[in-house]
């Protein structure tokens, strides 16, 4: 690659990063172009180019300061939220509803609870994803410290004509289990057209995971990971599942526990995971889909660990 092409490529990459809100990355590309130009006296209009790039860098630094102040308020701009939904949705599926659901989950992961709740509230109106959107809405209220609002929301759905009884019944034991785990014993009212039926045994639950394309997945509220290395070697550590979409589980890991997940990089398979659900406890496998350090919002510095449930 000749000098001119290399400089042009760096400047183009910097612009792409800048338009996506990735200011530090853009700054590094501009600095790379700046260094090349400074070292070569044969470049035409050298001083003008240096001045133009220096101006770009100063502008980025100003934008970065604005973003820092925005992050301190824990509320991101709509542009920043759109970027989060684009970058941190874990599926490559093209279905519009599923893409919207994963975008809302991405916002919740990064602590943008009010925006995520507003999106979940719209998504529960769509039949194909109503139950899973409602479950993640409950988790979002829980993460936001609003446990009582989960009960209020369930009662609202019961009185709504848009939430069928069979879907409410799919939601009820899930919410009761969450309430129990948080020290709030509550027996939620049964939908009028539904009667209690025996639950399936753990062995029967395996049917949910036999095919990855299946749309039905058991709800997982927490998992236990057996570590083969690191500070927890030989031990099982339990983590809450913060959000779930199908067979993809999202865990928010505190930065204080970074050492625990140091070896849990993308592509690592975990063959001995304990899965906890409201109606069963079983062992299975999982693959680390991604491990991302959160750079924006109130969860800044923490890690988002996505684990995909797979067959052993």
C-alpha positions as CSV (number, residue, x, y, z in Angstrom):
1,X,0.0,0.0,0.0
2,X,1.5,3.3,-1.0
3,X,1.8,6.3,1.4
4,X,-1.1,8.2,0.0
5,X,-3.5,5.2,0.1
6,X,-2.4,4.3,3.6
7,X,-3.1,7.9,4.9
8,X,-6.5,8.0,3.1
9,X,-7.4,4.6,4.5
10,X,-6.6,5.7,8.1
11,X,-8.7,8.9,7.7
12,X,-11.6,7.0,6.3
13,X,-11.5,4.5,9.1
14,X,-11.4,7.4,11.6
15,X,-14.5,8.9,10.1
16,X,-16.3,5.6,10.3
17,X,-15.5,5.2,13.9
18,X,-16.4,8.8,14.6
19,X,-19.9,8.5,13.0
20,X,-20.5,5.3,15.1
21,X,-19.6,7.2,18.3
22,X,-16.4,5.2,18.9
23,X,-14.4,8.3,19.7
24,X,-11.2,6.7,21.2
25,X,-10.9,4.4,18.2
26,X,-11.3,7.4,15.8
27,X,-8.7,9.4,17.7
28,X,-6.2,6.5,17.4
29,X,-6.7,6.4,13.6
30,X,-6.3,10.1,13.2
31,X,-3.1,10.0,15.3
32,X,-1.8,7.2,13.1
33,X,-2.3,9.4,10.0
34,X,-0.7,12.3,11.8
35,X,2.4,10.4,12.6
36,X,2.9,9.2,9.0
37,X,2.5,12.7,7.6
38,X,4.9,14.2,10.2
39,X,7.6,11.8,9.2
40,X,7.4,12.4,5.5
41,X,8.5,15.8,4.0
42,X,7.5,14.8,0.5
43,X,3.8,15.0,1.2
44,X,2.1,17.9,-0.6
45,X,0.3,20.4,1.6
46,X,1.8,18.8,4.6
47,X,1.2,21.7,7.1
48,X,-2.4,22.1,5.9
49,X,-3.1,18.3,6.4
50,X,-1.5,18.4,9.8
51,X,-3.6,21.4,10.9
52,X,-6.8,19.7,9.5
53,X,-6.2,16.4,11.4
54,X,-5.2,18.3,14.6
55,X,-8.5,20.1,14.4
56,X,-10.4,16.7,14.0
57,X,-8.6,15.4,17.1
58,X,-9.5,18.5,19.1
59,X,-13.1,18.1,18.0
60,X,-13.1,14.4,19.1
61,X,-11.7,15.4,22.5
62,X,-14.5,17.9,22.9
63,X,-17.1,15.3,21.9
64,X,-15.5,12.8,24.4
65,X,-15.8,15.3,27.2
66,X,-19.5,15.8,26.4
67,X,-20.0,12.0,26.3
68,X,-18.2,11.6,29.7
69,X,-20.6,14.2,31.2
70,X,-23.5,12.3,29.6
71,X,-22.4,9.0,31.1
72,X,-22.2,10.5,34.5
73,X,-25.9,11.2,34.3
74,X,-26.4,7.5,33.4
75,X,-28.7,8.6,30.6
76,X,-27.4,8.2,27.0
77,X,-28.5,10.1,24.0
78,X,-30.8,8.4,21.5
79,X,-27.8,8.2,19.1
80,X,-25.7,6.4,21.7
81,X,-28.6,4.0,22.6
82,X,-29.0,3.2,18.9
83,X,-25.3,2.3,18.8
84,X,-25.6,0.0,21.8
85,X,-28.6,-1.8,20.2
86,X,-26.6,-2.2,17.0
87,X,-23.3,-3.4,18.5
88,X,-24.5,-5.5,21.4
89,X,-27.4,-7.5,20.0
90,X,-26.1,-11.0,19.9
91,X,-28.1,-12.5,17.1
92,X,-27.7,-12.4,13.4
93,X,-31.3,-13.2,12.8
94,X,-33.2,-11.0,10.4
95,X,-36.7,-11.3,12.0
96,X,-37.8,-7.7,12.8
97,X,-39.5,-8.6,16.1
98,X,-36.5,-10.6,17.4
99,X,-34.1,-7.9,16.4
100,X,-36.2,-5.3,18.3
101,X,-36.3,-7.6,21.3
102,X,-32.5,-8.1,21.4
103,X,-32.0,-4.3,21.0
104,X,-34.2,-3.7,24.1
105,X,-32.2,-6.4,26.0
106,X,-29.0,-4.7,24.9
107,X,-30.2,-1.4,26.4
108,X,-31.1,-3.1,29.6
109,X,-27.7,-4.7,29.9
110,X,-26.1,-1.3,29.8
111,X,-28.4,0.1,32.5
112,X,-30.6,2.1,30.2
113,X,-33.7,0.8,32.1
114,X,-36.3,3.5,31.3
115,X,-35.6,3.2,27.5
116,X,-35.5,-0.6,27.7
117,X,-38.8,-0.7,29.6
118,X,-40.5,1.6,27.1
119,X,-39.4,-0.7,24.3
120,X,-40.4,-3.9,26.1
121,X,-43.8,-2.3,26.7
122,X,-44.3,-2.0,23.0
123,X,-42.9,-5.5,22.3
124,X,-45.5,-7.2,24.6
125,X,-48.1,-6.1,22.1
126,X,-46.6,-8.5,19.5
127,X,-47.9,-12.0,19.9
128,X,-44.8,-13.9,18.6
129,X,-42.5,-12.4,21.3
130,X,-45.0,-11.3,23.9
131,X,-44.0,-13.8,26.7
132,X,-40.3,-13.5,26.3
133,X,-40.6,-9.7,26.1
134,X,-42.7,-9.7,29.3
135,X,-40.1,-11.9,31.1
136,X,-37.3,-9.6,30.2
137,X,-39.4,-6.6,31.2
138,X,-39.8,-8.2,34.7
139,X,-36.0,-8.8,34.8
140,X,-35.5,-5.1,33.8
141,X,-37.8,-3.9,36.7
142,X,-35.8,-6.2,39.0
143,X,-32.5,-4.8,37.9
144,X,-33.8,-1.3,38.4
145,X,-34.8,-2.2,42.0
146,X,-38.5,-2.1,41.3
147,X,-39.6,-5.5,42.6
148,X,-43.2,-4.4,43.4
149,X,-43.6,-3.1,39.9
150,X,-43.3,-6.6,38.6
151,X,-46.5,-7.6,40.5
152,X,-48.3,-4.4,39.3
153,X,-47.3,-5.2,35.7
154,X,-48.6,-8.8,36.0
155,X,-51.9,-7.5,37.3
156,X,-52.1,-5.0,34.4
157,X,-51.5,-7.8,32.0
158,X,-54.2,-10.0,33.6
159,X,-56.8,-7.2,33.2
160,X,-55.7,-6.6,29.6
161,X,-57.6,-8.2,26.7
162,X,-54.3,-8.4,24.7
163,X,-52.6,-11.0,27.0
164,X,-54.1,-14.5,26.5
165,X,-54.6,-16.7,29.5
166,X,-52.2,-19.4,28.3
167,X,-49.4,-16.8,27.9
168,X,-50.1,-15.4,31.3
169,X,-49.9,-18.9,32.8
170,X,-46.5,-19.3,31.1
171,X,-45.4,-16.2,32.9
172,X,-46.9,-16.7,36.4
173,X,-44.6,-19.5,37.8
174,X,-41.6,-17.6,36.4
175,X,-42.5,-14.4,38.2
176,X,-43.4,-16.3,41.4
177,X,-39.9,-17.9,41.4
178,X,-38.2,-14.5,41.0
179,X,-40.3,-13.1,43.9
180,X,-39.4,-16.1,46.1
181,X,-35.7,-15.7,45.4
182,X,-36.0,-12.0,46.4
183,X,-37.7,-12.9,49.7
184,X,-41.2,-11.9,48.7
185,X,-43.5,-14.9,49.0
186,X,-46.4,-14.2,46.7
187,X,-49.0,-16.4,45.1
188,X,-50.1,-14.7,42.0
189,X,-53.7,-15.1,40.8
190,X,-54.3,-17.8,38.3
191,X,-55.7,-16.8,34.9
192,X,-59.4,-17.6,34.8
193,X,-59.3,-20.2,32.0
194,X,-56.3,-22.1,33.3
195,X,-56.1,-24.8,35.9
196,X,-53.0,-26.1,37.6
197,X,-51.4,-29.0,35.7
198,X,-48.4,-31.2,36.7
199,X,-45.0,-29.8,35.7
200,X,-42.6,-31.8,33.6
201,X,-39.7,-33.6,35.1
202,X,-36.1,-32.5,34.5
203,X,-35.6,-35.4,32.1
204,X,-38.5,-34.2,30.0
205,X,-37.0,-30.7,29.9
206,X,-34.2,-31.9,27.7
207,X,-36.7,-31.7,24.7
208,X,-36.3,-27.9,24.8
209,X,-32.7,-28.1,23.9
210,X,-32.5,-30.9,21.4
211,X,-32.8,-28.5,18.5
212,X,-31.1,-25.1,18.4
213,X,-33.8,-23.8,16.1
214,X,-36.5,-24.5,18.6
215,X,-38.4,-21.4,19.7
216,X,-39.3,-22.8,23.1
217,X,-36.7,-22.7,25.8
218,X,-36.8,-23.3,29.5
219,X,-36.4,-20.1,31.6
220,X,-33.1,-19.9,33.4
221,X,-32.8,-17.7,36.4
222,X,-29.2,-18.5,37.4
223,X,-26.4,-20.8,36.5
224,X,-23.5,-22.4,38.3
225,X,-20.2,-22.5,36.5
226,X,-17.5,-25.1,37.5
227,X,-14.1,-23.4,37.0
228,X,-11.1,-25.5,35.9
229,X,-8.6,-22.6,36.4
230,X,-8.2,-19.2,38.0
231,X,-9.0,-18.1,41.6
232,X,-12.1,-20.3,41.7
233,X,-10.4,-23.4,40.3
234,X,-12.2,-26.6,41.5
235,X,-15.3,-24.6,42.7
236,X,-18.7,-23.9,41.3
237,X,-19.7,-20.2,41.3
238,X,-23.3,-19.2,40.8
239,X,-24.3,-16.2,38.7
240,X,-27.7,-14.7,38.2
241,X,-29.0,-14.6,34.6
242,X,-29.9,-11.0,34.0
243,X,-31.6,-11.4,30.6
244,X,-32.5,-14.2,28.2
245,X,-33.5,-14.6,24.6
246,X,-34.1,-18.2,23.6
247,X,-31.0,-20.2,24.3
248,X,-28.8,-17.2,24.9
249,X,-28.2,-16.1,28.4
250,X,-26.8,-12.7,29.4
251,X,-24.9,-12.2,32.7
252,X,-23.7,-8.9,34.1
253,X,-20.4,-9.6,35.9
254,X,-19.1,-7.0,38.3
255,X,-15.6,-5.6,37.5
256,X,-14.6,-6.8,41.0
257,X,-15.0,-10.4,39.7
258,X,-13.0,-9.8,36.5
259,X,-10.4,-12.4,37.6
260,X,-13.1,-15.1,37.8
261,X,-14.0,-14.8,34.1
262,X,-10.5,-14.1,32.7
263,X,-10.5,-17.4,30.9
264,X,-14.1,-17.3,29.7
265,X,-13.4,-15.9,26.2
266,X,-15.5,-16.1,23.1
267,X,-15.7,-19.6,21.8
268,X,-14.8,-21.4,25.1
269,X,-17.1,-24.4,25.7
270,X,-18.2,-25.1,29.3
271,X,-19.2,-28.7,29.6
272,X,-20.4,-28.7,33.2
273,X,-22.9,-25.9,33.9
274,X,-25.7,-26.2,36.5
275,X,-28.8,-24.6,35.2
276,X,-31.5,-23.4,37.6
277,X,-35.1,-22.7,36.4
278,X,-38.4,-22.3,38.3
279,X,-39.3,-25.9,37.6
280,X,-36.1,-27.8,37.2
281,X,-32.4,-28.0,38.0
282,X,-30.2,-29.7,35.4
283,X,-26.7,-30.0,34.1
284,X,-25.7,-29.0,30.6
285,X,-23.2,-27.3,28.4
286,X,-22.7,-23.8,27.1
287,X,-20.5,-21.8,24.8
288,X,-19.3,-18.3,25.6
289,X,-20.7,-16.3,22.8
290,X,-19.1,-13.0,23.8
291,X,-17.4,-11.2,26.7
292,X,-17.6,-7.5,26.5
293,X,-16.5,-4.8,29.0
294,X,-19.3,-2.2,29.3
295,X,-17.9,1.2,28.4
296,X,-21.1,3.2,28.7
297,X,-23.8,3.9,31.3
298,X,-24.1,3.0,35.0
299,X,-22.7,-0.5,34.4
300,X,-19.5,1.0,33.0
301,X,-16.5,-1.2,33.9
302,X,-18.6,-4.3,34.4
303,X,-18.7,-7.2,32.0
304,X,-21.5,-8.6,29.9
305,X,-21.0,-12.4,29.4
306,X,-23.3,-14.0,26.8
307,X,-23.5,-17.8,27.1
308,X,-25.3,-20.0,24.5
309,X,-26.9,-23.2,25.8
310,X,-25.9,-26.2,23.7
311,X,-26.0,-29.9,23.7
312,X,-23.2,-31.7,25.6
